[in-house]
């Protein structure tokens, strides 16, 4: 609760009730008793400072101060400041112990009525309401104060639950945003790896050819030029995708398997390709994922392998299995998962419903298993 709210809780009742209480006590009671009653009333008003932070303590203190007034005079129930117990009951029921609030609300009217009824000064004077009527009125007022406090308690609880739920929603949204950002960074990293990794490997290989084989310098430079041009085009497309915020698989246009096989053979890699079954037309996403898989696998074979690549395509009734195998030297394999190539393969194939398997006992082998979507038979291709 804000500071000004706490000040108003004390100031408003004090301005409205305390002057009337002091006037009644000092005029109608002997001066010493009037001063004592006024002092207790002022202390009760000051106790309202605790009504928010310690409502039960405030209720007990106000009850004790009113009880002290009751000891001094039976007319305490007619003093305006006695209404402070209603505020304390409301606060205790709303933010403190409901049992304590209900107990005070039940006992205080009974004790106040008994003190009022047994005082000879009241019974002999004929002033004031009948004791039973006073008791009913006090009990009704205390019950209303507690009931309003319980309603306020339910309101506060509902508000707290809504705030907690909103906090959970905000945290969930933050987590989703972080996960989406992480996934996007991973996707961009994979795209850049796919675009640049293969191209730079080709460029390095052809640069060596141009350097150490003068007779093949011109063809090697042509390959370098074409590879660099293709890489720049794919890099622009990747950056455009990042800028626009969505991927466009149809514009990626991966290299066809035939062209990729010929390119790798031109770089000096022995590629033995065999096709089993009836090839199908894959959708654009699956075709792109498969092209990236082949490109990454053959590039790794060129970079780390010590022999030719065995490339087997098995087109089955409901899925295609692509197997790339080649011997590797020592720890050159990327199958340990420490590089970006294999994780990128796995994520791309998994994104279109397939999976990647790795076998390193014997020749290093990567296997992509990709189920068909809506496929169309293309015809049987000759074994290469």
N, C-alpha and C positions, 0 to 999 in steps of 0.2 A: 504494500500500500504506500502511496506517495506521502511525502512529508505534510503537504497541505491538507490531505484527507485526514491524517491523524490529528492535525490541529483543529480542523472543523468538528471532528467527533467530540473533542473536549470543549471547544469554545461555544458551539451552538447550544448544547444543553445547559452549559454554565450561564450563558446570557439569559436563557429563557426560564430556567428553573431556580437557580441559586438565589437571585435577589428576592424572589417571592418566598422562598424557604426561610431566608434570613429574616425577612420582615415579619412573617408569621411567628417564627420562634422567638424573636426578641420582644415582640409586642404581647404575645399571649402567654408566655412562660416567664418564670423568674429569671432575672438577668443571668446568673451563673449557668442555669440549665439552658437558657436560650443561646448563650455563647458556645457551650459544649455541643449542643445540637447543630448549630451552624458550622462549627469546626468539623464535625463528623461529615456533614453534607459536603463541605468544600473538599475534604479528603476523598470522598466517594467520587466527586467530579474529577479530581486529579487521577484517580485510579483508572479512568477511562483510557488513559494513555497506554495501558497494558492490554486493552481489550482485543487488539488484533494479534499481537505477538504471543500473549499468554492469556487466552480467554478464560480458562478455568481459574487461574490465579486471580484475575480481575473479578470474576463472579464471586469467589469466596471472600475476597477483601471487601467488596461492596456489601455483601450479605452481612459480614461481621460489623461493618460500620453502621448499617441500618439496625442491626441487633443492639448495638451500643445506644443508638437513639431510643430504641424500644425500652431499654432499661431506664432511661431518663424520663420518658413520657409515653403514655399510651396513645397520644394523638400523632405519633410519628407517621402513621399510615396516611394522614391527611396532608403531610408535607409534600410539596411538588417534587423535591429531589429524590423521594423514595421511588419514583418511576425509573430511576437509573437501573434498578434490578431487572427491569424488563429488557433494557438494552444489553445488559450483561448476559441474561438468559438467552437472548437471540444469538449473541456472538458465540457463547459456549456451545449451543446446539449446532451452530453452523460450522465452527472450526475446532471445537474442542471435544470433550467427552459428552456423548448424548446421555449416558446414564447419570452423570453428575448433574447435568442441566435438568433432567426430568425429576431427579430426587429433590433438588432445591425448589423446583416449581411446585412440587407436591407438598413439601414440608413447610416452606416459608409462609404460604397463606394460612395454614392451620395454626402455626405458632403465633403469627401476627394477630389473627382473630382471637385466639385464646388470651393473649396479652391485653387486647383491646376490651374484651368482654369482662375480664376479672379486675380491671382497674376501677376502684370506687369513684374516682374523679369523673370517669366516663358515664358510669351507670347512674350516678346521682345528678349529673348535670343535665341529662336528657339531650345533650348535643351530639350531633353526628348520626350516622346511619345505624340501623340495628345490626348487632354482631353477625347474625346469620347472613344478612344481605351483604355485609362487608366481605365475609368469607367467600361467598359465591362470586362476588365481583373480582376479588383478588385472584381466586383460583382460575377464573375465566381469562383474566388478563395474562397471567403467567402461562396458561396453556396456549394462548394465541402466540405469545412471544416465542415459546419453544417450537410450536408448529411452524411458524415463519422461519425460524432458524433452521429447522430440518429441511424445509423446502429450499432454502438458500444453500444448504449443504449439498443437496442433490444437484442443484444448478452448478455449484463449483466443481463437483465430481464430474458432471457431464462435460463441462468446459475443459477440465484437465484431460479427460479421455480423448476429446476431440483434438486438443493440442498435441497429445501424445501420438494420436493417429496421423495428424498432419506432419509431425516430426518424422514418423516412420516413412510416410510417403515421400517427404523431402529426401531422407537418407536413401531410400530406394531409387529415387530419380537420380541422385548424385552418383550412386553406385552404377546405375545403368549408363549414365553419361561417361563415367570413367571407363567402364567396360567397352562402351562403343568407341571411345577415343583410343583405347588400347588396341581394340580389334582393327580400327582404321589405320593406326600406326603399323601394326603387323601386316595389314594388307598392302599398304604403300611400300613397306620394306620388301615384301615379297615381290611386288611388281618391279621395283627398281632392281632387285637381285636378278629377276628373270630377264629384264631388258638388258642390263649391263653385264651380267656375269658371262652369258654366252658370247656376247659381242666382243667383249674384251679378250676372252680366251681365243676367239678366232683371230682378232687383230694381232695379239701377241704371237700366235703360231705363224701367221703369214709374214709378220715382221722378221721373224727368224729365217723364214724361207728367203725373203728378199735380201737379207743380210749375208747369209752363207751360201746361197745358190743364185749367183748373178743371172744365170740363164732364165730363171723363173721370177725375176724381179717384177716385170711388168704385170704378169697375171696375179702375182701376190698383191701388188698395189691395187689392182682392180677389185680384188676380193675385200681388201681393207676399206676401200672407198665405198663399195656397196654395203658392206656390213655397218660401217659408220653411219651411212645415210639411213639405213633401215633402223638402226638404234635410235638415231635422232627423231625419226618419225614416231617410233613407239614411245620414246621418252616424252615427246610433246603430248601424245595422247594420254599418257599416264598423268602428266601434270594438269592437263585439261580436266581429266576425271577428278583429280583431287580438288581443283578449283571449283568445279561445278557441284561436287558433293555426291555424285552417284557414278556408278560404273556403267559403261556401255560396252557389253561384250561383243556386240556385232561389229564395232569399229576396230576391235583389236586385231582381227585378221591374222591368226597365227600361221606360221610357215607350214605348208603341207608336209606330211610324212615323206613323200617322195623327194621333195626339194630338200628337206632336212637331211635325209640319208645321203643325197648326192653332195650336199655341201660338206658334210663330215668326211665323206670319202675324199673330196678334194683337198681337205686339210691333212690327209694322210692317215685317217682312222679307218681301219678295216671294219666294215659293217656287213654282217651277214643277216639279212632280213628274210623272215619266213612268215607267210600268212596262212592261217588255218581257218576254215569256215567261210561264211559269207559276210563280208564287211557291210556295216550299216551306216546310214547317214545319222550322225549325232546332232543334237541341238547345239546352238552356238556356245552356250556355257560349257557343256561337256567337251565340245571340240576344242575350245580354248584351253581348258584344264588339261586335256590329253596332250595337246601340242606343247604346253609348258613342261609337262612331265617328260616327254620325249627329249625336248631341248635340254632340260637340266641333266637328265641321265646321260645323254651323249656327250654333253660338255664335260661332265665329271669324268667320263671314260677317256676323253681326249686329254684332260688335264692330269689325271692320276693313274690311268690304266697303263698296263705294260703289254697288252695284246689287243686283238680285235674284239668287237662287240657282237654278241649273239642277240638278235632282236627278233622276238617271236610274238606274233599277234594271233590270239585265239578268239575268234568271233563265235560265241556260243548263242544258244537260243534266247537267253535273257540278259547276257552281259558279255563284255569283252575283257580279256585278260592280256595285258601287255607285259612282257618279261624282257628286261635288259640285263645281260650278264657279261662281265669281262674281268680278267685277272687284274689285280692291283698290286702295287709294290709296298710292302711293309705297312706303315700306319697311314698310308695315303688315302685310305678309304674314308668317305664321308659318312659311312654308316653308323658312326658313333653318335651322330646326332648333335655334334658340337657346332656345325656350320649352319648356314641358313638354307642351303639347298634342299636337304631332305625334309626339314619341317615345312618348307614352302610347298614341296611336292604333296606332302600328306594333307596340308590344309586345303590346297586347291582341289585335290581329288575328293576329299571328304565333303567339300562344299557342294558337290554335284551328286552326292549319294554313294560314292565309292570309298575305297580305302587302299592304302599302300602297305606292302609287306617288304621286309628287308631280310636277305639271307647272306651271311658272310662266311659260311663254311664252304670252302672251295672258292670258285670265282664269285666276286661280289655281285649280288643280284638284287635288283629292285623290281617289284611286281606291282602293277596298278590294276585293280579290279574295279570296273566301272559298269554299273547296270545301264540298260538302255532306257531312254524315255520314249518318245514317239519316233520310231526308227523306220527307215525305208531301205530295202535291200539294194545294193549297188552292183552286185555281181561278184563273181569270184576273181580274185587277183592271182596271178601266177606266182609260184614260189620263186623267191629270189635267192 
